Amino acid sequence: MKNIYNELTQITSRPRPFQNYNAKKLWADEHISKQMLAFHLDPTNDIASRRASLINKVVAFLTAKLKIRPGSSLIDYGCGPGLYCHRFAKAGVKVTGVDFSERSLKYARAQARKARLNINYIEANYLQFKAKGPFDVATLIYQDFCALPPSQRKVLLASIRRSLTNDGFLVFDVYLKTAFKQRQEGTQFKKNLQGGFWSARKYYEFLQTFVYRKECVLLDKYTIIERNGIKTVYNWLEYFDLAKLKKELAASGFRVVNAYADLTGRALNKTSHEMAVIVRKAR
Ligand SMILES: C[S@@+](CC[C@H](N)C(=O)[O-])C[C@H]1O[C@@H](n2cnc3c(N)ncnc32)[C@H](O)[C@@H]1O
């Protein structure tokens, strides 16, 4: 009984904001990455990537708005299976995609080969990677900015800034504080006797959600208990508003030139849960 008590104490313990950040487990683990790739490629859901119809709209909007032309250069940070890279490359853009998921990049490279597209896919952690620019456009799509600790956001912004031309654009999206207000703390327990998302084997899953009101940070802490061990996956998200984001970007030498409700260019309003920004180097 004492062991169960100790384990439950550990499972339900509350880390400091962004403590134990381990995003690679979520995206690059041998089993989990297989499930993630299936979600990325399902054109009807928005779980790991947006659905195909929305991706088409995003690519069309950014192409028109940023005057992306054949021969323009673009780098996609966290490109996953290359859903955006592939579309831009088809339009003649010189594309580089960076991701640390071997499985997603394997798929992306195979798709590029089949379509005879010359896309430079690089398997790397973008927090350590030094891009060979300069690029006209850098993208970081699907709220990846929110998943990073503040110190790592600073590292990434500095690296993106170095990789852009002086007139270049950075485009990314974030969750807004309006969405954060609705989030509640809680514990869920499931038994997966046939295996599932986290493992091919039988496992028990605890999901402990922590809300850090002052910091506007949320943690979904997954504890997966299998016969042979326990793994913990931390999925952190920080929520923003335009003022907070502008301040953070200014500290890294960027200014916001446009803000929208999403990357298709819809107008922001008071109930928007997400925001997409187009950013340039501050002069
Ligand atoms: C939410 S998915 C979005 C994928 C893609 N941008 C899209 O919208 O289709 C996040 C992606 O970022 C990658 N990723 C997360 N952190 C990363 C890091 N530090 N370095 C490289 N890739 C990372 C993951 O492997 C995953 O493919």
The ligand as a MOL file (V3000), in Angstrom:
LIG
                    3D

  0  0  0     0  0            999 V3000
M  V30 BEGIN CTAB
M  V30 COUNTS 27 29 0 0 0
M  V30 BEGIN ATOM
M  V30 1 C 1.9690 20.4230 -33.5330 0
M  V30 2 S 3.1280 19.6660 -34.6410 0 CHG=1
M  V30 3 C 2.9860 20.7490 -36.0150 0
M  V30 4 C 3.6300 20.2160 -37.2690 0
M  V30 5 C 3.4970 21.1420 -38.4910 0
M  V30 6 N 3.9880 22.4800 -38.1990 0
M  V30 7 C 2.0600 21.1920 -38.9430 0
M  V30 8 O 1.3500 22.1170 -38.5250 0
M  V30 9 O 1.6650 20.3020 -39.7070 0 CHG=-1
M  V30 10 C 4.6920 20.1400 -33.9000 0
M  V30 11 C 5.9110 19.6490 -34.6730 0
M  V30 12 O 7.0760 20.2710 -34.1480 0
M  V30 13 C 8.0960 19.2960 -33.9440 0
M  V30 14 N 8.9370 19.8080 -32.8530 0
M  V30 15 C 8.5470 20.1590 -31.5970 0
M  V30 16 N 9.6040 20.6250 -30.9060 0
M  V30 17 C 10.6780 20.5630 -31.7400 0
M  V30 18 C 12.0570 20.8760 -31.6000 0
M  V30 19 N 12.5460 21.3630 -30.4500 0
M  V30 20 N 12.8710 20.6910 -32.6580 0
M  V30 21 C 12.4060 20.1810 -33.8250 0
M  V30 22 N 11.1110 19.8520 -34.0210 0
M  V30 23 C 10.2620 20.0360 -32.9870 0
M  V30 24 C 7.3460 18.0140 -33.6560 0
M  V30 25 O 8.1190 16.8760 -33.9730 0
M  V30 26 C 6.1380 18.1590 -34.5780 0
M  V30 27 O 6.3950 17.6340 -35.8500 0
M  V30 END ATOM
M  V30 BEGIN BOND
M  V30 1 1 1 2
M  V30 2 1 2 3
M  V30 3 1 2 10
M  V30 4 1 3 4
M  V30 5 1 4 5
M  V30 6 1 5 6
M  V30 7 1 5 7
M  V30 8 2 7 8
M  V30 9 1 7 9
M  V30 10 1 10 11
M  V30 11 1 11 12
M  V30 12 1 11 26
M  V30 13 1 12 13
M  V30 14 1 13 14
M  V30 15 1 13 24
M  V30 16 1 14 15
M  V30 17 1 14 23
M  V30 18 2 15 16
M  V30 19 1 16 17
M  V30 20 1 17 18
M  V30 21 2 17 23
M  V30 22 1 18 19
M  V30 23 2 18 20
M  V30 24 1 20 21
M  V30 25 2 21 22
M  V30 26 1 22 23
M  V30 27 1 24 25
M  V30 28 1 24 26
M  V30 29 1 26 27
M  V30 END BOND
M  V30 END CTAB
M  END
